[in-house]
Amino acid sequence: MELIEKALEFENRKMSNMTTSDRVAASREAKSLVLAINEIYKKKKESKLMDMMKRLTAKKRKIEKRLKGAPIV
């Protein structure tokens, strides 16, 4: 399961000191990982795959929140 290893490596990767282009690339990588895991999940219905997708999505949302910046009040 090379895909699972990639997902775990992405989860454990440090996300500090990233440039904007690094954040965009990380967000796209997270999206592709989630979609690929989802295809496997559709067939196997393993709860650990769903948990992994949830964690990746949470990390992706954090990255995207940082990309959009703070709202101006």
C-alpha positions in Angstrom: 0.0 0.0 0.0 2.2 2.8 -1.3 -0.7 5.2 -1.1 -1.1 4.7 2.6 2.6 5.3 3.2 2.4 8.6 1.2 -0.6 9.7 3.2 1.2 8.9 6.5 4.3 10.7 5.3 2.2 13.7 4.4 0.4 13.7 7.8 3.8 13.7 9.6 5.4 16.4 7.5 6.1 19.7 9.1 4.0 22.5 7.7 5.9 25.5 9.3 8.0 27.9 7.3 6.3 27.1 4.0 6.1 29.5 1.1 2.8 30.2 -0.6 3.7 27.9 -3.5 4.6 25.2 -1.0 1.2 25.6 0.6 -0.6 25.4 -2.8 1.4 22.2 -3.7 0.6 20.7 -0.3 -3.1 21.4 -0.6 -3.2 19.8 -4.0 -1.3 16.8 -2.8 -3.7 16.4 0.1 -6.6 16.6 -2.3 -5.2 13.9 -4.6 -4.4 11.6 -1.6 -7.9 12.0 -0.2 -9.5 11.2 -3.6 -7.3 8.2 -4.2 -8.0 6.8 -0.7 -11.7 7.4 -1.3 -11.6 5.1 -4.3 -10.1 2.3 -2.2 -12.6 3.1 0.6 -15.5 2.7 -1.8 -14.4 -0.9 -2.4 -13.2 -2.0 1.1 -15.2 0.1 3.5 -12.4 0.1 6.1 -12.9 2.6 8.9 -9.2 3.3 9.2 -9.3 4.6 5.6 -12.1 7.0 6.5 -10.2 8.2 9.6 -7.1 8.8 7.5 -9.2 10.8 5.0 -10.6 12.9 7.8 -7.2 13.7 9.2 -5.8 14.6 5.7 -8.9 16.8 5.1 -8.4 18.6 8.4 -4.7 19.3 7.6 -5.7 20.5 4.1 -8.3 22.9 5.6 -5.6 24.3 7.9 -3.3 24.9 4.9 -6.0 26.5 2.9 -7.1 28.7 5.8 -3.5 30.0 6.0 -3.5 30.6 2.2 -6.6 32.7 2.3 -5.2 34.9 5.1 -6.9 36.6 8.0 -10.2 38.3 7.3 -10.0 42.1 7.3 -12.3 43.6 9.9 
